[in-house]
Amino acid sequence: MSKIYFQGTFGAYSHLAALSIDPKSDIVPCKTFDECFLNASKDSTSKIIIPESNRITGNIGIEYLIFKYRLNIYSEYFQKIEHNLLAIPGTKISDIKNVYSHSQALSQCSNFIKSNNLIEHVRADTAGSAEMVSRTNKKENAAIASSLSAKTYKLDLIKKNIENEKGNLTRFLIMGKNILQPEFGSKKYITSFLFKLKSKPAALYQSLGGFAINGVNLTKLQSYPEKNSFDSYFFLCDLDGHIEDSKVKKSLEELGLHCEDFHVLGVFEADKIREK
């Protein structure tokens, strides 16, 4: 049975996403994102599922690990994020004083928290907060987490869908050590890569010219400083298209002339949710 590693504890949104992708696999929790990447880099039969960005709150902050381990991206998956207020059985909203969750979940539910005069407590993750509320067994404590967390830790769903904005999505990347990519066909593809430019004036401007000339659409371009440096940057980039498409190939060849480091992270089908 293949393994899928995720960061957090059972009931986390990453766990929910892993179940949606491959419910038959052995889904294994890790304490940190680094541990996920490390496990997958050692075991070529395993995969990891990592949250990359959220529609409302932006990047999750795992880019340095993508750069460090350079695992192959097999696919993307958009998980709908529905936050719920969870507490021990028999609790009413009026009983609750404290609410525990990840900082992003608290931020995404700020309207509900304020309107109910709840005291926020930041914790490492949503599911871990639910586990803690179950363990302490006090009606004054509640967690913001998934419905899967409620089932996992035998908590009541006191209030469903308490997020400020409906339709919130988190983009997950499914990654692993082996290099796999779909054959070039008529579907919509994304090519993901990282690069580091040669140190010269206007290097970024010059390096991106090939994409404009060839009509290739960049959907993501983010810069990150290299470790222990503020004058050396690498870039993470996604583009619309397959690496075997002649327009994409020409664009990347042009980019390569300006790079001292270039690495393709993956070619994969675009999630159908992008078409909506």
Secondary structure, DSSP 8 states (H G I E B T S, - for coil): --EEEEES-TTSHHHHHHHHH-TTSEEEEESSHHHHHHHHHH-TT-EEEEEEEETTTEE-S-HHHHHHH--EEEEEEEEE---EEEESTT--GGG--EEEE-HHHHHHTHHHHHHTT-EEEE-S-HHHHHHHHHHHT-TTEEEEE-HHHHHHTT-EEEES---SSTT-EEEEEEEESS-------SS-EEEEEEEEE-SSTTHHHHHTHHHHHHT--EEEEEEEE-TT-SS-EEEEEEEES-TTSHHHHHHHHHHHTTEEEEEEEEEEE--GGGG-
